Amino acid sequence: MAGSQARLKALQQQEAQQRLSKEQLLTPRQLEEDIHLESLGGTVKIRSLSHAQRQDIQKGAMGESGEVDQDLMTMLSLVESIVEPKLTIEDIKALREQDASVIDELSIQIGSLNLMGRAGDLKKGSRKTRT
């Protein structure tokens, strides 16, 4: 019985440590990460996007018919997410003419940073947070 109570108390303490305050949840933060592009043999700096930014990108890629142009959405996401070097939509259009692996690598890395693939990494503390 004593072992069960100790485990219960440890679980309760762990839960209390993990619970965030309202202020912690509402504190603005932006993740940035230097990523290595195998296809080019160098690095670029990318940043995470807020939910509002992702919604704006989706709206910006929506055609008159109400359908989202996936190619335009990818280009807009790259423009908003790549911090260094800063690229324009024209730069991304030129990049599209290169080997497809460049856009693919960037899209995958940006998707991962925006928690579309590596959500577990946040617990590892492997990302820099900028407030």
C-alpha positions in Angstrom: 0.0 0.0 0.0 2.8 2.4 0.8 4.3 1.8 -2.6 0.9 2.6 -4.3 0.6 5.9 -2.3 4.1 6.9 -3.2 3.5 6.3 -6.9 0.2 8.2 -6.7 1.9 11.1 -5.0 4.7 11.1 -7.6 2.2 11.1 -10.4 0.3 14.0 -8.8 3.6 16.0 -8.5 4.5 15.2 -12.0 1.1 16.4 -13.3 1.4 19.6 -11.2 4.9 20.3 -12.7 3.6 19.9 -16.2 0.5 22.1 -15.9 1.1 25.5 -17.4 -0.4 28.8 -16.3 -2.6 30.9 -18.4 0.2 33.4 -18.7 2.7 30.7 -19.9 0.2 29.6 -22.6 -0.4 33.1 -23.8 3.2 34.3 -23.8 4.2 34.9 -27.4 7.0 32.7 -28.6 8.5 31.9 -31.9 10.7 29.0 -32.7 13.7 29.4 -34.9 16.0 26.7 -36.2 19.1 26.5 -38.5 18.5 23.6 -40.8 20.9 21.8 -43.1 19.8 21.3 -46.7 21.4 18.1 -48.0 20.6 18.9 -51.5 22.5 22.2 -51.4 25.1 21.4 -48.7 24.4 24.5 -46.5 22.1 25.9 -43.9 19.2 28.4 -43.8 17.3 29.7 -40.8 13.6 29.1 -40.6 11.0 30.1 -38.1 7.7 28.8 -36.9 4.4 30.4 -37.9 1.6 31.4 -35.7 -1.8 29.9 -36.3 -3.0 33.3 -37.6 -0.1 33.4 -40.0 -0.9 29.9 -41.3 -4.6 30.9 -41.8 -3.5 34.0 -43.7 -1.3 31.9 -45.9 -4.2 29.6 -46.6 -6.5 32.5 -47.4 -3.9 34.1 -49.6 -3.6 30.8 -51.6 -7.4 30.5 -52.0 -8.7 31.0 -55.5 -12.0 32.5 -56.6 -13.6 29.1 -56.7 -12.7 28.6 -53.0 -10.1 25.9 -53.6 -6.7 26.3 -52.2 -3.8 26.4 -54.7 -1.4 24.1 -52.9 1.6 25.3 -55.0 0.9 28.9 -54.0 0.4 27.9 -50.4 3.8 26.2 -50.4 5.5 29.2 -51.9 3.8 31.6 -49.4 4.8 29.3 -46.5 8.4 29.3 -47.7 8.5 33.1 -47.9 7.0 33.5 -44.4 9.1 30.8 -42.8 12.6 31.3 -44.2 14.3 34.0 -42.1 17.8 33.9 -43.5 18.4 34.4 -46.3 15.1 36.3 -46.7 13.4 35.3 -49.9 10.6 36.9 -51.9 7.8 35.2 -53.8 9.9 35.8 -57.0 12.9 34.0 -55.4 10.7 31.1 -54.5 9.4 30.9 -58.1 13.0 30.8 -59.3 13.8 28.1 -56.7 10.9 26.0 -58.1 12.9 25.7 -61.4 15.7 23.9 -59.5 15.8 20.3 -58.4 12.6 19.5 -56.7 14.4 18.2 -53.6 15.2 21.8 -52.5 11.6 22.8 -52.2 10.8 19.3 -50.7 13.5 19.6 -48.1 12.5 23.1 -47.1 8.8 22.2 -46.9 9.5 19.1 -44.8 11.7 21.0 -42.3 9.3 23.9 -42.1 6.4 21.4 -41.5 8.4 19.7 -38.8 9.2 23.0 -37.1 5.5 23.9 -37.1 4.7 20.6 -35.4 3.4 18.8 -38.4 5.8 16.0 -37.9 8.1 16.2 -34.8 5.8 17.2 -32.0 7.8 15.0 -29.6 10.9 17.2 -30.1 9.5 19.9 -27.9 10.0 17.7 -24.8 13.6 17.2 -25.8 14.3 21.0 -25.5 16.2 20.8 -28.8 14.7 24.0 -30.2 15.5 27.6 -29.5 12.6 29.8 -28.4 12.6 33.5 -29.0 10.1 35.7 -27.2 
